[in-house]
């Protein structure tokens, strides 16, 4: 039976980092001044205090409403407002104010837009690269409904890392990612590497949604076959009572085993642990993969 557990019954290894209210307040104030969103806030990430205290945040562009209804995600559903034309410059401005050397950008799905928001993505990446030429830029994109043109528009802006999350094993897609397709997401990753061989490719998945070990191992093999370089693996935590329940809390030893298994397959880096998220410590994952 699903273990829809209360906070006080969480295992110690899935409790979030210690609270740093001053840092949280400073970053949130800056975000509101620039009319920006972060996935850290919208997805209720357990690492938000740690990352904000490091001056790190994952910018979420194209609004705070998503056209999809993934079972694990707490981002509000809706069609969203028209893209803010000032948003790309505002992202670059705040990244400069934070003196970031590694900038992660993600977005909601905007399936109602003809290009899925790809042009807005490209403008944002170019603005950040122009403002911070020495910084590395990682993009964590939607699948753009499989559009090669949209994908190439984003890659043409010159990100250093292309990230698209698989999230879970194919058997669970209908429940976890009902408007997505497992094979299409793999093809997005493979096409990114074909188009831009020098760009580091990356994907993430969650444990605790009902998958079994053999399914996770096959997912890792599929990612390697799609030429993915870096994989992140973390524990799913139910963000609100309206989201999918946690089926099980995975022991840290299992995360270590999967990291070892992934590295034995040939990935350049596998970042695996209960509180690992796709963009958590992304700069360190990048350096580990590059070296």
Buried (B, 14 or more C-beta within 10 A) or exposed (E): EEEEBEEEEBEEBBBBEEEBEEBBEBBBEBBEEBEBBBBBBBBBBBBBBBBBBBBBBBBBBBBBBBBBEBBBBBBEBEEBEEBBEEBBBBBBBBBBEBEBEBBBBBBBBBBEBEBBBBBBBBBBBBBBBEBBEEBBBBBBBBBBBBBEEBBBBBBBBBBBBBBBBBBBBBEBBEBBBEBBBBEEBBBBBBBBBEBBEEBBBBBBBBBBBBBEEEBBBEBBEBBBEBBBBBBBBBBBBBBEEEBBBBBBBBEBEBBEBBBEBBBEBEBBBBBBBBBBBBBBBBBEBBEBBBE
